[in-house]
Amino acid sequence: MSSEHIFLGETIGTAILILLGGGVCAAVTLKSSKARNAGWLAITFGWGFAVLTGAYISGSLSGAHLNPAVTIGLAVDSGDWSDVPVYLAGQMLGAMIGAALVWAAYAGQFQAHLTDPETTGAIEGPHTTEGAEATATTASGKRAAAAPGPVLGIFSTGPEIRNVAQNLATEIIGTFVLVLFILTLGLTKGLTVSGTGTLMVALVVVGIGLSLGGPTGYAINPARDLGPRIVHALLPLPNKGGSDWSYAWIPVVGPIVGAVLAAGLHRIAF
């Protein structure tokens, strides 16, 4: 497949992935949404269907990696790094497009949620979550980063308990499972797409979310987290709070480490 097809496929597929995955988070989170408070099962199955849809759409163009960790894991396993930059560029662009489309689809709900007195009161009140960044003035007079806002979870992940070692381990373990499963399906030549294989990968994503998603929200995909986090920082949303940049490296580094470990085990054991 050509570089043009890879870039186009990864951009389209990752945009659909984030549109549907971020969309279910918006549906469950935002006021005036019919799916508000639908719960964790809705989110995990929504992300699984998002993977399934994005992969089917882009499979014939790029092999449907849709995830830098998957791309890097496949490259480590095969030794072929020639197309990795093209894959990563398409995935990041697609993730940002998908996040912007979530905002466009739920623009009214974002506005209602972030201007509701209940929400704005919570934003302006004291931040008591241990380890969270708080808006403050330091001794040097510089303003510290704002606390993670009430809609950041629609765009990116965050931990329930802030512990760097545990948060990093959770992302490593979850991504390890995903990439090892993909490699043991025999999808080492650009994720050869078959109906059964793609469905199984989507179901594994659901399983990871149900079993391992509780501590950090299971990014297991650097582009899925970083691209939408950038969009959150750029969007003109009222009272949106901070983008939690102090945490942002964990859902990037953790999945990459997990993918490399999975590829290493696959080369040794299989």
C-alpha positions as CSV (number, residue, x, y, z in Angstrom):
1,M,0.0,0.0,0.0
2,S,1.2,3.5,-0.8
3,S,2.1,6.2,1.7
4,E,-0.9,8.2,0.4
5,H,-3.3,5.4,1.1
6,I,-1.8,4.7,4.6
7,F,-2.1,8.4,5.5
8,L,-5.6,8.7,4.2
9,G,-6.8,5.5,5.8
10,E,-5.3,6.2,9.2
11,T,-6.7,9.8,9.2
12,I,-10.2,8.7,8.3
13,G,-10.2,5.6,10.5
14,T,-8.8,7.3,13.5
15,A,-11.2,10.2,13.1
16,I,-14.2,7.8,13.1
17,L,-12.7,6.0,16.1
18,I,-12.5,9.2,18.1
19,L,-15.8,10.6,16.9
20,L,-17.7,7.5,18.1
21,G,-15.5,6.9,21.2
22,G,-15.4,10.5,22.3
23,G,-19.1,10.7,21.3
24,V,-20.2,8.0,23.8
25,C,-18.2,9.8,26.5
26,A,-20.0,13.1,25.6
27,A,-23.4,11.3,25.5
28,V,-22.9,9.9,29.0
29,T,-21.3,13.0,30.5
30,L,-23.1,16.1,29.2
31,K,-26.3,17.7,30.5
32,S,-29.2,17.6,28.1
33,S,-28.0,14.4,26.5
34,K,-30.5,11.6,26.3
35,A,-27.7,9.1,27.3
36,R,-26.5,11.1,30.4
37,N,-25.4,8.8,33.2
38,A,-25.7,5.7,31.1
39,G,-22.6,4.3,32.8
40,W,-19.4,2.5,32.2
41,L,-20.9,-0.4,30.2
42,A,-22.1,2.1,27.6
43,I,-18.7,3.7,27.4
44,T,-16.8,0.4,27.0
45,F,-19.1,-1.0,24.4
46,G,-19.2,2.4,22.6
47,W,-15.4,2.4,22.3
48,G,-15.5,-1.2,21.1
49,F,-18.0,-0.3,18.4
50,A,-15.8,2.7,17.6
51,V,-12.8,0.5,17.0
52,L,-14.9,-1.9,14.9
53,T,-16.3,0.9,12.7
54,G,-13.0,2.7,12.2
55,A,-11.2,-0.5,11.4
56,Y,-13.7,-1.7,8.8
57,I,-13.7,1.7,7.1
58,S,-9.9,2.1,6.8
59,G,-8.8,-1.5,6.6
60,S,-8.5,-1.7,2.8
61,L,-6.5,1.6,2.7
62,S,-4.0,1.3,5.5
63,G,-4.6,-2.0,7.4
64,A,-6.4,0.0,10.2
65,H,-3.7,0.4,12.9
66,L,-5.5,3.5,14.3
67,N,-3.1,3.5,17.2
68,P,0.6,4.5,17.4
69,A,1.2,1.7,19.9
70,V,-0.1,-0.9,17.5
71,T,2.0,0.6,14.7
72,I,5.2,0.6,16.9
73,G,4.5,-2.9,18.2
74,L,4.1,-4.3,14.6
75,A,7.3,-2.5,13.6
76,V,9.3,-3.9,16.5
77,D,7.9,-7.4,15.7
78,S,8.6,-7.2,11.9
79,G,11.6,-5.0,11.9
80,D,10.0,-2.8,9.2
81,W,9.9,0.9,10.3
82,S,9.6,2.4,6.8
83,D,6.0,3.5,7.0
84,V,5.8,4.3,10.8
85,P,6.0,8.1,10.4
86,V,3.2,8.1,7.9
87,Y,1.0,6.0,10.2
88,L,1.7,8.2,13.2
89,A,1.0,11.4,11.3
90,G,-2.4,10.1,10.0
91,Q,-3.4,8.8,13.4
92,M,-2.6,12.2,15.2
93,L,-4.4,14.2,12.5
94,G,-7.4,11.8,12.6
95,A,-7.6,11.9,16.4
96,M,-7.8,15.7,16.3
97,I,-10.4,15.8,13.6
98,G,-12.5,13.2,15.4
99,A,-12.3,15.2,18.7
100,A,-13.4,18.4,16.8
101,L,-16.3,16.5,15.3
102,V,-17.4,15.4,18.8
103,W,-17.5,19.0,19.8
104,A,-19.5,20.0,16.7
105,A,-22.0,17.2,17.3
106,Y,-22.6,18.1,20.9
107,A,-22.0,21.9,20.7
108,G,-25.3,22.8,22.4
109,Q,-24.7,20.2,25.2
110,F,-21.2,21.5,25.8
111,Q,-22.5,25.1,26.1
112,A,-25.4,24.0,28.4
113,H,-23.1,21.9,30.6
114,L,-20.4,24.4,31.0
115,T,-22.7,27.4,31.7
116,D,-24.9,25.5,34.1
117,P,-24.7,27.1,37.6
118,E,-24.1,23.6,39.2
119,T,-21.1,23.0,36.9
120,T,-19.6,26.5,37.1
121,G,-20.0,26.4,40.9
122,A,-18.1,23.2,41.1
123,I,-15.4,24.7,38.9
124,E,-15.0,27.8,41.0
125,G,-15.1,25.9,44.3
126,P,-12.1,24.4,46.1
127,H,-10.3,21.5,44.4
128,T,-9.7,18.8,46.9
129,T,-8.7,15.8,44.7
130,E,-5.3,14.7,45.9
131,G,-2.6,15.4,43.3
132,A,-4.8,17.4,41.0
133,E,-3.4,20.6,39.5
134,A,-5.1,23.6,41.0
135,T,-5.4,27.1,39.8
136,A,-3.2,29.2,42.1
137,T,-0.7,32.0,42.2
138,T,2.8,30.8,43.1
139,A,5.3,32.7,45.3
140,S,6.9,34.0,42.1
141,G,3.6,35.4,41.0
142,K,3.1,32.9,38.1
143,R,-0.3,31.3,37.6
144,A,-0.3,27.6,38.0
145,A,-2.1,25.3,35.6
146,A,-5.9,25.0,35.9
147,A,-7.4,21.9,37.4
148,P,-8.7,19.3,35.0
149,G,-12.1,20.6,33.8
150,P,-15.5,19.0,33.9
151,V,-15.5,17.9,30.2
152,L,-11.8,16.9,29.8
153,G,-12.8,13.2,30.2
154,I,-14.7,13.5,27.0
155,F,-11.5,14.2,25.1
156,S,-8.8,12.4,27.1
157,T,-8.2,10.1,30.0
158,G,-7.3,10.7,33.6
159,P,-6.6,8.6,36.7
160,E,-9.0,8.0,39.6
161,I,-6.0,7.8,41.9
162,R,-2.9,9.8,40.9
163,N,0.0,7.5,41.3
164,V,2.6,7.7,38.5
165,A,3.9,4.1,38.9
166,Q,0.4,2.6,39.1
167,N,-1.1,4.8,36.3
168,L,1.9,3.9,34.0
169,A,1.7,0.2,34.9
170,T,-2.1,0.2,34.1
171,E,-1.6,1.6,30.6
172,I,1.4,-0.7,30.0
173,I,-0.6,-3.8,31.0
174,G,-3.7,-2.9,29.0
175,T,-1.8,-2.1,25.8
176,F,0.4,-5.2,26.3
177,V,-2.8,-7.3,26.2
178,L,-4.1,-5.5,23.1
179,V,-1.0,-5.6,21.0
180,L,-0.1,-9.2,22.0
181,F,-3.6,-10.3,20.9
182,I,-3.2,-8.5,17.6
183,L,0.2,-10.1,17.0
184,T,-1.0,-13.6,17.9
185,L,-3.9,-13.2,15.4
186,G,-1.1,-13.2,12.8
187,L,-1.7,-9.5,11.9
188,T,2.0,-8.7,11.5
189,K,1.9,-7.3,8.0
190,G,-0.1,-4.2,8.5
191,L,-3.1,-5.6,10.3
192,T,-4.6,-7.8,7.5
193,V,-8.2,-7.2,8.0
194,S,-10.8,-10.0,8.0
195,G,-14.2,-9.7,9.3
196,T,-13.6,-12.1,12.2
197,G,-10.2,-10.6,13.1
198,T,-11.5,-7.1,13.2
199,L,-14.5,-8.1,15.3
200,M,-12.2,-9.9,17.8
201,V,-9.9,-7.0,18.2
202,A,-12.9,-4.7,18.9
203,L,-14.2,-7.2,21.5
204,V,-10.8,-7.3,23.2
205,V,-10.9,-3.5,23.5
206,V,-14.3,-3.9,25.2
207,G,-12.8,-6.5,27.5
208,I,-9.8,-4.3,28.4
209,G,-12.1,-1.5,29.2
210,L,-14.3,-3.7,31.5
211,S,-11.4,-5.3,33.2
212,L,-8.6,-2.8,33.2
213,G,-10.2,0.6,32.4
214,G,-11.2,1.6,35.9
215,P,-7.9,3.0,37.2
216,T,-7.0,5.4,34.3
217,G,-9.8,5.2,31.7
218,Y,-7.7,2.9,29.5
219,A,-6.2,5.2,26.8
220,I,-4.1,2.2,25.4
221,N,-3.6,4.5,22.4
222,P,-1.3,7.6,22.4
223,A,-3.1,9.4,19.5
224,R,-6.5,8.7,21.1
225,D,-5.4,10.6,24.2
226,L,-3.0,13.3,23.0
227,G,-4.8,14.5,19.9
228,P,-8.1,15.1,21.6
229,R,-6.3,16.7,24.6
230,I,-4.8,19.2,22.2
231,V,-8.2,19.9,20.8
232,H,-9.6,20.4,24.3
233,A,-6.9,23.0,25.0
234,L,-7.7,24.8,21.8
235,L,-11.5,24.8,21.8
236,P,-13.2,28.0,22.9
237,L,-15.3,26.3,25.6
238,P,-16.4,28.4,28.6
239,N,-15.3,27.3,32.0
240,K,-13.6,24.2,30.5
241,G,-10.7,24.1,33.1
242,G,-7.3,22.8,32.3
243,S,-6.1,20.0,30.0
244,D,-4.1,18.2,32.7
245,W,-0.8,18.3,30.9
246,S,1.2,17.0,33.9
247,Y,-0.6,13.6,33.3
248,A,-0.5,13.7,29.5
249,W,2.8,11.8,29.1
250,I,1.5,8.7,30.8
251,P,-1.1,7.7,28.2
252,V,1.6,8.2,25.6
253,V,4.6,6.5,27.1
254,G,2.7,3.7,28.8
255,P,1.0,2.3,25.7
256,I,4.3,2.5,23.7
257,V,6.1,0.6,26.4
258,G,3.3,-2.0,26.5
259,A,3.4,-2.5,22.8
260,V,7.2,-2.9,22.7
261,L,7.0,-5.5,25.5
262,A,4.2,-7.4,23.7
263,A,6.3,-7.4,20.5
264,G,9.3,-8.7,22.4
265,L,7.3,-11.5,23.9
266,H,5.8,-12.4,20.6
267,R,9.2,-12.7,18.9
268,I,10.5,-14.8,21.7
269,A,7.5,-17.1,22.4
270,F,5.7,-17.3,19.1
